[in-house]
Amino acid sequence: MSLKSHPEVLLRDTLLGIESGWSPICEPYAPGKSEWGVLSLGAVTSGFFIDSQAKRLPPALSPRPALEVGSGDVLVARANGSKRLVGVGCVVPGGVRKGLLLPDLVYRLVPKRERLDSAYLGLVISSPLFRRQVEAVMRSTSGQFKISKSDLLDFSIPLPSLRHQQRIVEALASLTEQEQAIEAAIAKLRTVRRGVLISAIPSAPEAERGRSGIWPTVREVGEVRMGKQLSPSSRQFGTQLPYLRVANVLDGWINYSDVKVMGFSDSERRTYELRPGDILLNEGQSLELVGRSAIYRRGEGEFQFQNTLVRFRVGEDVLPEYAQTVFSYWLTTGVFATIAKKTTSIAHLGGDRFASLPFPMVSLEDQRNVVRTLDAWDKRIASEEDALAKLRRLKQGLVDDLLSGKVRVQDVA
């Protein structure tokens, strides 16, 4: 939909600047109310601000107060392993807790207050016009999709008068309030589910953990294998087959919309093929996401996998869904981050380190109970997310109409 009814200007002409954040190695826990923390990408990539998505800053590190986020800040994700999450942003709401720092993978847009309303900029960021520009300039390096400051500054945005911007925001206030109420409900459900997850996985006393005979290791309850390394020869030899890589494996689901191909010999096909129930884990990722996993549900042999992933194939005494729950627990509680080795900006899980972790084995019936309990919470969250998606489609349509001039503000207010 055209946005020509309002003057268009470059984003650089409406901003004082774009600020980058800081991502030191943090403790794998949420910060307390009086503690400093660094936001994770999950704080902004849902399209609304989630202050619980943060990690505690170690006491040995001094905080950087200049990077503390505050009410009205406009945040945009500059990089992500998923294309659809790059350029997603939000406006920090009023009443946000203190002590949360801007992370390195998120930009803070600082508007010129006399020209650009922060809440209005938040609406523009969610518009198709902004999205098209993000996708046009997005680049990929090391499995991460990114946008640069210079590209972002050259984006074009519709800019009515400041008063008209505020009237557009006011016209959408009722829908925004409904949206925030559902968002709050989802955040609460996720917090409860996280607690259920942590309590559902059995633990051994810390002094005994990992000792022989307490728990079997991961390699003793299933098969662990690294994927095939991509090389120039793989583009020229063998049968060209689709393979999954780290960008395809997200938290609990696999994105098949952007799949590449490389050559596999007959023996390699048998070695690297995927079967329903296989679990794929991110081997190389940012420290907070290393070990992110999902269960493969497509046909046997339909896809292979690259060495940026680790494949876990369960043994007869383990349910795939239970193993996935354990791996999600390890991601949530920082187990994967603890064993990962970091080189430059990428952390590596390590197939052998992963395979050596003690696996919390319980009976098949207990495994089913854990899976059923978490599935019930997932269904409640999914129901709220469906309601939120419907509301957002309604709101987005109205935003587009208001920005384009198709609908007048007085017709909505």
N, C-alpha and C positions, 0 to 999 in steps of 0.2 A: 504494500500500500504506500502510495507516495506521501511524503511528509513536506511537500513544497509550500503548503499554505502558511508556514511560519518561516522566517528567515533562517538560513543554515549558516553556521560558523564552524571554524575548526575548534576542537576541544582545547587546544593550546591557548586560544584567545580568551577562554573562560576560566582558566586555572592559574593559581599562583605557582603550582608545581605538582609533581608526582613523586611521592616518597617511597623508598624501598625499606624493607624491614630487616630483621636479624633472626637467624635460626641457629643458635648454639645447641649443643647436645644437651637435652633436658632429661629430667627424671621421668619415668613412664607413669606418672600419676598426675591427676588434676591438682592445681594449686589450691591451697586453703584460702579462706576469705582475706587473710592478712598477708598472703604470700604472693610473690610475683610469678607470672607464668607467661609462656609464649603460645600464641594462638596456633592451631594447626589449620591446614587447608579446609578441613571440614567445618570450620567456623563460618566460612563464607560461601562454599560451593553448592549449598542447597538453595541459594538465592535469598536467604535471610540469615541474620546473625545468631550464632549459637555460642554463647560465652562458655559453655561447659566443654567445648572442644579446644582444650588447652593443656599444655604440659608444664609441670612445675620447673621453675628455673632453679638450678642447683645453688645452694647457699654460698658456694665459693665464687660464683659469678656475680658481678655487680649489675644491677638492672640498668637499662637505658631509658630514663623517663621520657626523653623526647619521642620515643617510639610507642608510648602508651596510647592505646586507642580510647576514644571518648565519644560521647553522644554526638550524632550528626556526621561522624566520619564516613566517607564513602570508600569502600574497599572493593578491590577487583583482583581475582586470582590471575596471576601472570603466567603460571605454569602448572601443568598437571599431566598425569599419564593418560588421561582421557580427554579427547578433543572437546567433548561437549561441556566440560567443566572449565575450560580456559576462557577467561573473559567474563565469567559469571561473577556477579558482585552483589553487594547489599549495602544498606545504610545502617550504621550502628544506632540502635534505639536509645531513647532516654532512659536513665536509670541504670545504665550498664555498670557493672562492678569495676572497681579500680584495680590496677596492677596487671593488666593484660597487654602484652607487647605485640607489635606488628611483626609477623614472620617474614622471612626472606622471599617466599613465593607469593606474597600478596602486595599489591600496590595500594597506597593511600592517595586518593585524588583530593587535592586541596583547592576548592573553588574560590573564585573572587566573589565575595558575598554580595557585592553591589550588582553583579551580573547574573549569577547562577545560584539557584536554591538547591541545597543538598538533597532534599527529598525529591525534587524534580529530576535531578541528575540520576538518582536511584531508579526512577521510572524509565528514563532514557536508556540506561544500561540494560534494562530488561526487554527493550524493544527489538523487533526484527532488524531495524536499520543498524543498530549497534552490533547485533549478532553477525550480520552479513559482513561487516567490516572486520570483526574479529577473525572470522573464518578465512577472509581474503589475505590476511597478513600472518597467520599462524605458521610457525616453523617447528620442525621436529629435530631434536638432538638427544641422543642417548635414551631413547624411549620416552622422552618428555616433550610435550607440545608447549610452545611458549609464544608470548607476544612481548615486544619491546616497548620501552617508554616512548621512543621516537615515533613508532607506528601509532601508538595510542594517542599521542598528541595531535596527530594528523587526522584523526577521526572527525567526521562531520556530524554535528548534532543540530536539531531544530531548537531555535532560541527565541521564544516569544518574550514579551516584557516580564520583568521579575514578578510583577503583580499577577500576570496571567499564569505564570508558572505556579505560583502559590494557589491560585484558584483551581488549577487542574489537580493539584495535590489534595486540596480540600474536597473537591468533587468525588475523589476516590477514597475518602477517609473511612466511610462505612465498610467498604469492601476490604480495606487495609486492616481495620480492626478485626473483622471476621477471620482474615488470613492469619493475623497474629495470634488469635485465640487457638486456631487449629495447630499452628506452629508450636505453641506452648504445650499443647496436649501431646503432640508427637515427641517433643523433647523430653517431657516427663515420662512417657512410655519407654523411650529409648534408655533413659537413665535407670528405670526399674528393670528393663530387660538386661542391661549390663550387670546389674546386681544379681539378677537371677542366673545369668551366665557364670559369673564368678563363683557363686555358691553351688552351682550344679556340678562343676568339675572337681572331683576329689583331689585331695592333696596329701602328700606324705610329710612327716616332720622334716624341717629344713636340714637337720644334721644327717638324715638318712636318705634324702632325696638323691637319686642317681646311683645309689649303691646297688650292686648286683643282688637280685632277689627281691627288691622292694617293688620295682616296676620294670617291665620289659622296655627296651628302647624302641624308638620308632621303626628302625630297620627290622626289629624282631616281630613286629605286628603287621608288616606290609613291605612292599617293594619301593625303594627310593631310587629315582633315576633322574639325571640331568638330561636336558634336551640336546638337540644337534646344534653345533656351532655354525653360524652363518659365515660363509667364505665366498670369494669370487668364483671358485670352481662350482659351488652349489647352484650358481645361476646358469651354468653351462652344461652340466652333466646330470644324469639320472632323470627320473620322472618328476616333472614339476608338480608339486602337491601343495595344497594350502597348509599353513602351519600357524599355530598360536604363539604369541610372544607376550612380553610383560604388559604391553599396552592393552591387550585384550582381556586380561584377568583382573577384574575389579573385586571389590569387597563383597563376596557372596554370589557374584554373577559374572558371566562371560559375555563380552561384546563381540559378536560375529560380524559386525558391519564393516570392519576395516581389517581384512585378513590378507596377508601376503603369501607368496609361493616361493619355494626353492626346490632343488633337486634332491631326490632320495633314491638310493639303490634299493633293490628288493630286500636285502637284509636290513637296511636302515628302516625301511617301511615297517618291518615286523618289530623292530626295536623301539621306534619312536611313535608308533600309532597310538591313538587314544581310544579308550573304551568307556562306555557309560559307567559312571561311578568313580572314575579316576579324579583325583584332586590335584589341581595345579596351583603352585605357590610361586609368588614373585621371588626370584633369586636375587636379582639386582634392582634396587629401588632406593628411594630416600629412606633414611633410617626409620622414620615413623611408619612407613608403609611396607618395608621389607617383610616378606612372609605373608602378605595379603593373598587370600586364596578363594577358590570357588570350585564347585563340583562340575565336571564335564557331563553333559546330558545328551549330547548329540550321538549320531550313529558311530558304530565301531569302525575305525580306520578312515573316517571322514576327514579327520584332521590329524596332523603331526604336531610336534612342539619343539621350540627353540631352546637353546641353553640359557636364556634369560629366565627360564622357568624350571621348577623342580616338579616332577610328577610323583605323587604318592598313590600307590595302588594297594588297597586294603587286603589283608589276609582274611581268612574265613571267620575269625573271631571278632572282627571289627566292622561295624556299619559305616559306610561312607559318610552318612550324615553326622554320626557321632564324631568321627575323625575331623570332619570340617568344623564341628563345634569346638573341639579341642584346639584346633589351629586358630580359630577366631579368638578363643580365650587367650592363647599365647600372644597374638597380635595386640589384643586389648591391654593385657597386663605387662607388656614390654619384654616378654621372654625372647621373642625373635630379635628385638633390638639389642638385647644383652649379648646374644651369641654372634651377631653379625659383625663382619669386619668392614670398616669404612675406608674407601679409597677415593680421594677428591670429594665429589658430591654424591657418590653412589655407595650404598651399603650392600654388602653381599651376604646372603644367608649362609651359603656353603652347604653343599649336599651332605658332606660327611658330618658337619656340626649339627645339621638338622636331624640326620639319621641317628645321631647319638643321644638325642634328648630322651629322657625317661617318659614313657607314654602312660597316662593314667588309665589303666585297664580296669574295666568293670564288666559284669556279666552282660550278655546281649539284652536281657530284659531291662536292666538298669540303663543301658545305652538308649533303648527305645523310649524309656520314661524321660530321659534328659531331652531327647530330640522332640518328643511330643510337647513337653512343657514350653520349650523355646519356640516351637512352631505356633503355639497358641498366642504367644506374645507377638510374633511376627505378623500373624493375621490381624491382630488388633491395630498394629502400626500401619499395615498395608491399607486397612479400611480408612484410617484417618488420612493417609497419603492420597488415596483416591479422591476423597472429599476436597482435599487441598488442591489437587490438580484440576478438578472441575472449577473450583472457585478462581484459580489463577487463569484458566482459559477465558472465563468470563471477564475477569479484570483486565487481562492482556488485550482482549478485543476492544474493550472500552478505552484503554490507554492508547491503542493505535488510532482509534477514531478521534480522540481528543487531540493527539499530537498532529494528526493530519488535517484537523479542522472539519472533518466529516460530521462530527457531533460537537455542538457548542457547549461550553461549560454550563451555561444557564439551563440547558436542557437536562443536565444530570443532577445539578445541585438541588 
